[in-house]
Amino acid sequence: MAPSDIEAIERATLAAVAPEALEEIPGWLLPYDSGTVGRAKSAVPTAHTAPDALLLREIEARYASRGLPPVLRIPSVAPFDEFRDLLAHSGYTGERPTEVHTAAASVLAQLWDGAAAHVAGVPDAGWASVFLGEGFDPADGASRVRSLSRASGSLFCSVREDGRTVAAGAAAFGHGWASVHGMRTAQAARGRGHAGRVLATLAGAARSRGYERVFLQVQADNGPALSLYRRAGFELAWTYTYWRR
């Protein structure tokens, strides 16, 4: 992937999850947030070239000044091997491997040939309720709702059955990419194609806004979601891991 696209995806990610505050230092984005969304509160490099190891102390100091623990989101690529060793020797542990996938909106839009899901410019109570339902951590769900709701210009997609919302997702647009976030399906409604309908609807919205490139991020151990995304046409771009003490 082109270096410019890597930086664009990282900037688009933080625009979509809308941390409470954001700073930059050379080659890094430093989001600060008190919630549970890892991407909204972890320092991330804007390039996949060997980083300046001396910046680790500055990153730590910046987070400490805000009363937050330092967390770093590090790509699993060879130029970061020495930096990961530094983190390990500094007491950090890598966890939650997460994959970044990309796809073409024109391909995603073919996932569903029926009626589009409901789309709105602001999240409603039904959309938010999916994050708080059975099988989801309510505190984490509430934090994700707040984070995604703060973003500017996002669209919020939902599938409704018998008067209740059973699936949800969101899309943000910027830096040349459409990004998909917050994909959730109620436990009792899984396996009926709702997630594909949400993806197709969001892809259609992206195309109507002139965006053909789409990305999303998914934990590497989320087998059902990975299976859906691969069928939908997503391809792995890179993997990253969260490093924290």
C-alpha positions as CSV (number, residue, x, y, z in Angstrom):
1,M,0.0,0.0,0.0
2,A,1.2,3.5,-0.8
3,P,2.6,5.4,2.1
4,S,0.1,8.2,1.4
5,D,-2.7,5.8,1.8
6,I,-1.4,4.4,5.1
7,E,-1.3,7.9,6.5
8,A,-4.7,8.7,5.0
9,I,-6.3,5.6,6.7
10,E,-4.8,6.5,10.1
11,R,-6.1,10.0,9.9
12,A,-9.5,8.9,8.6
13,T,-9.7,6.4,11.5
14,L,-9.2,9.1,14.1
15,A,-11.7,11.4,12.4
16,A,-14.3,8.6,12.6
17,V,-13.8,7.5,16.2
18,A,-13.4,11.1,17.3
19,P,-11.2,11.1,20.4
20,E,-11.7,13.8,23.0
21,A,-8.4,15.4,22.0
22,L,-5.7,14.9,19.3
23,E,-2.1,16.0,19.0
24,E,0.7,15.3,16.6
25,I,4.4,14.8,16.9
26,P,6.7,14.0,14.0
27,G,5.4,10.8,12.4
28,W,2.8,10.1,15.0
29,L,-0.9,10.9,15.8
30,L,-1.6,11.0,19.6
31,P,-5.3,10.7,20.4
32,Y,-6.5,11.1,24.0
33,D,-9.7,9.6,25.3
34,S,-11.2,8.4,28.5
35,G,-13.5,5.8,26.9
36,T,-12.9,2.2,25.9
37,V,-12.3,2.5,22.1
38,G,-8.7,1.5,21.6
39,R,-8.2,3.4,18.4
40,A,-9.4,6.6,20.1
41,K,-6.7,6.5,22.8
42,S,-3.6,4.9,21.3
43,A,-0.6,6.6,19.7
44,V,-0.2,5.5,16.1
45,P,2.5,6.1,13.5
46,T,1.5,7.6,10.2
47,A,4.1,5.6,8.2
48,H,5.4,2.0,8.2
49,T,9.0,3.0,8.2
50,A,11.4,2.5,11.1
51,P,10.3,4.9,13.9
52,D,12.5,7.1,16.0
53,A,12.9,5.1,19.2
54,L,13.6,8.3,21.2
55,L,10.0,9.4,20.6
56,L,8.7,6.7,23.0
57,R,9.6,8.8,26.0
58,E,7.9,11.8,24.5
59,I,4.8,9.8,23.8
60,E,4.8,8.5,27.4
61,A,5.2,12.0,28.7
62,R,2.4,13.4,26.6
63,Y,-0.1,10.8,27.9
64,A,1.1,11.2,31.5
65,S,0.5,14.9,31.3
66,R,-3.2,14.1,30.7
67,G,-3.4,11.5,33.4
68,L,-3.7,8.7,30.8
69,P,-1.7,5.5,30.5
70,P,0.4,5.3,27.3
71,V,-1.0,2.9,24.7
72,L,0.6,2.4,21.2
73,R,-1.0,0.9,18.1
74,I,1.9,-0.7,16.3
75,P,1.8,-2.2,12.8
76,S,3.1,-5.8,12.5
77,V,5.7,-5.0,9.8
78,A,9.4,-5.6,9.7
79,P,10.6,-2.0,10.1
80,F,9.0,-2.0,13.6
81,D,10.8,-5.1,14.8
82,E,13.3,-3.1,16.9
83,F,10.7,-0.8,18.2
84,R,8.6,-3.7,19.4
85,D,11.7,-5.1,21.2
86,L,12.1,-1.7,22.8
87,L,8.5,-1.8,24.0
88,A,8.9,-5.3,25.4
89,H,12.0,-4.3,27.3
90,S,10.2,-1.2,28.6
91,G,7.5,-3.3,30.2
92,Y,4.9,-3.2,27.4
93,T,2.9,-6.2,26.2
94,G,1.3,-6.6,22.8
95,E,-2.4,-7.6,22.8
96,R,-5.6,-7.6,20.6
97,P,-4.1,-8.1,17.1
98,T,-6.4,-6.2,14.7
99,E,-6.5,-6.3,10.9
100,V,-7.0,-3.5,8.5
101,H,-8.9,-4.5,5.4
102,T,-9.7,-2.6,2.2
103,A,-12.3,-3.1,-0.5
104,A,-14.0,-1.5,-3.4
105,A,-17.4,0.1,-2.7
106,S,-18.7,-1.1,-6.1
107,V,-18.1,-4.7,-5.0
108,L,-19.5,-4.2,-1.5
109,A,-22.7,-2.7,-2.9
110,Q,-23.5,-6.0,-4.6
111,L,-23.8,-7.8,-1.2
112,W,-27.5,-7.0,-1.0
113,D,-30.0,-6.6,-3.8
114,G,-33.1,-5.8,-1.7
115,A,-34.2,-2.7,-0.1
116,A,-31.5,-0.6,1.5
117,A,-31.2,-0.3,5.2
118,H,-32.2,2.8,7.1
119,V,-29.6,5.6,7.0
120,A,-29.5,8.8,9.0
121,G,-27.0,11.6,9.6
122,V,-27.4,11.3,13.4
123,P,-27.7,8.1,15.5
124,D,-31.1,7.4,17.0
125,A,-32.0,5.5,20.1
126,G,-32.6,2.3,18.1
127,W,-29.2,2.4,16.5
128,A,-27.5,2.9,19.9
129,S,-29.6,0.1,21.5
130,V,-27.8,-2.5,19.4
131,F,-24.5,-1.7,21.2
132,L,-26.2,-2.2,24.6
133,G,-28.0,-5.4,23.9
134,E,-27.4,-9.0,25.0
135,G,-23.9,-10.3,24.4
136,F,-22.2,-6.9,24.4
137,D,-20.4,-5.1,27.3
138,P,-22.8,-2.2,28.1
139,A,-20.0,0.1,29.3
140,D,-18.0,-0.6,26.1
141,G,-21.1,-0.2,24.0
142,A,-22.0,3.1,25.5
143,S,-18.4,4.4,25.0
144,R,-18.5,3.3,21.3
145,V,-21.8,5.1,20.8
146,R,-20.4,8.3,22.3
147,S,-17.2,8.1,20.2
148,L,-18.9,7.4,16.9
149,S,-21.6,10.0,17.5
150,R,-19.0,12.7,18.0
151,A,-17.6,12.3,14.5
152,S,-18.6,15.0,11.9
153,G,-20.3,14.0,8.7
154,S,-20.7,10.2,9.5
155,L,-23.7,8.2,8.4
156,F,-25.5,5.8,10.8
157,C,-27.1,2.7,9.3
158,S,-29.6,0.3,10.9
159,V,-31.8,-2.7,10.1
160,R,-35.2,-2.8,11.7
161,E,-37.5,-5.7,12.3
162,D,-40.9,-5.6,14.0
163,G,-40.3,-2.1,15.3
164,R,-36.9,-2.8,16.8
165,T,-33.4,-2.2,15.5
166,V,-31.4,-5.5,15.1
167,A,-28.3,-4.4,13.2
168,A,-26.2,-1.3,13.0
169,G,-23.1,0.2,11.5
170,A,-21.6,3.6,10.7
171,A,-19.5,5.1,7.9
172,A,-17.2,8.1,7.8
173,F,-15.8,9.9,4.8
174,G,-12.5,11.7,4.4
175,H,-8.9,11.6,3.3
176,G,-9.9,9.8,0.1
177,W,-11.5,6.9,2.0
178,A,-14.9,5.7,3.3
179,S,-14.5,3.8,6.5
180,V,-16.9,1.4,8.2
181,H,-17.2,1.3,12.0
182,G,-19.4,-0.1,14.7
183,M,-20.7,-3.1,12.9
184,R,-23.1,-4.9,15.3
185,T,-26.0,-7.4,15.0
186,A,-28.3,-8.3,17.9
187,Q,-27.5,-11.8,19.2
188,A,-31.0,-13.2,18.3
189,A,-30.9,-11.8,14.7
190,R,-27.5,-13.1,13.6
191,G,-27.1,-15.3,10.5
192,R,-29.8,-13.6,8.5
193,G,-27.8,-11.4,6.3
194,H,-28.3,-8.1,8.2
195,A,-24.6,-7.3,8.4
196,G,-24.3,-7.7,4.6
197,R,-27.3,-5.4,4.1
198,V,-25.7,-2.7,6.3
199,L,-22.3,-3.0,4.4
200,A,-24.0,-2.8,1.1
201,T,-26.1,0.2,2.1
202,L,-23.0,2.0,3.5
203,A,-21.1,1.2,0.3
204,G,-23.9,2.7,-1.8
205,A,-23.7,5.8,0.3
206,A,-20.0,6.0,-0.2
207,R,-20.3,5.7,-4.0
208,S,-23.0,8.4,-4.0
209,R,-20.4,10.7,-2.3
210,G,-17.7,9.8,-4.8
211,Y,-15.8,7.4,-2.6
212,E,-14.8,4.0,-4.1
213,R,-12.2,2.9,-1.6
214,V,-13.4,1.5,1.7
215,F,-11.6,0.2,4.8
216,L,-12.5,-1.3,8.1
217,Q,-10.7,-2.7,11.1
218,V,-11.5,-6.0,12.8
219,Q,-10.0,-8.1,15.6
220,A,-7.9,-11.0,14.2
221,D,-9.8,-13.5,16.3
222,N,-13.3,-12.5,15.2
223,G,-13.9,-15.4,12.9
224,P,-17.5,-14.7,11.9
225,A,-16.8,-11.1,11.0
226,L,-13.6,-12.0,9.0
227,S,-15.6,-14.6,7.1
228,L,-18.2,-12.1,6.1
229,Y,-15.7,-9.4,5.1
230,R,-13.7,-11.8,3.0
231,R,-16.9,-12.9,1.2
232,A,-17.7,-9.3,0.7
233,G,-14.4,-8.6,-1.1
234,F,-12.2,-7.1,1.6
235,E,-8.5,-7.9,1.5
236,L,-6.0,-7.6,4.3
237,A,-3.8,-4.5,4.2
238,W,-1.9,-4.9,7.5
239,T,-2.2,-6.0,11.1
240,Y,-1.5,-4.0,14.2
241,T,-1.3,-4.7,17.9
242,Y,-2.0,-2.6,20.9
243,W,1.0,-2.3,23.3
244,R,0.4,-1.2,26.9
245,R,2.0,-1.7,30.2
